[in-house]
């Protein structure tokens, strides 16, 4: 890759566009809700900004929510420009699934470092931590020799990031530093895991299946929470559930890997994951059925559905299954038409790839 230099700019890809769209949509909703282009501190706090007592009060959701809030249009524009500039390069190289994982880890890490570096009263919002994590991941790939960007790309972008963090009043340098470090480390760890996967897995997962597995991994804790005993949100209390979760994820990944190694396996794997999506939506919908019906009591169509317990979650599960099949139509069609070439190709790609 060292001899294949990439340009300074790279066109963004699907996950980058999606994250930009979500950030813009959330800012638009805040403007409509508050009637101001620069929402006030109270509005930002209510919507999910980080503040000193957030974790002590068990408001862990703020570690994600704060990253989709912005203080004003310039704040939003700056972060989205950097996300488009850096995200295109990273997503092109690691794929949408790992890009989203790195973005999410950097977002949480930025929030945690922000909390640890502020002793005074403060509110923190913005995607800066996550976006800095994207730059950190690119820097990690460059150190590993796995991306064809020039040294000047990092000198300019890291230098500007540091200069803005230290010279501009109101910028949360802790979130920038935490996000950048998390992105750098996350990318290095993913590269190691990909190297180790060559011993556990025989096939290279197509990106749509990998992304579907990520969605199921995020949805699984919400789906199974009602049948599990209460969990203590401490390192000791989370150790066992985390170990069980990782083990379950490994088992599911290996099962999908075995399907992919079969003739027509790509179609089987896509169909099984579609069923998993339906089951997850059904379980989550059943958990929140009552509260959703209470919130929509003024909507006649939903009130009619809510008159039949369990109907709304069942419809949601059916819709998830249909949408999953529609989105996987290409993989299913390719798998059905397979005459025995896909599995060897996926096995060969796994053997050829060392890391990311």
Buried (B, 14 or more C-beta within 10 A) or exposed (E): BEEEEBEEEBEBBEBBBEBBEEBBEBBEEBBEEBEEEBBEEEBBBEBBBBBBEBBEEEBEEBBBBBBBBBBEEEBBEBBBEBBBBBBBBBBBBBBBBBBBBBBBBBBBBBBBBBBEBBEEEBBBBBBBBBBBBBBBBBBBBBEBEBBBBEEEBBEEBBEEBBEBBEEEEEBBBBBBBBBBBBBBBBBBEBBEEBEEBBEEBBBBBBEBBBBBBBBBBEBBEEBBEEEEEEEEEEEEEEEEBEEEBEEEBEEBBEEBBBBBBBBBBBBBBBBBBBBBBBBBBBBBBBBEBEEBBEEBEEEEEBEEBBEEEEEBBBBBBEEBBEBBBEBBEEBBEBBEEBEEEBBEEBBEEBEEEEBB
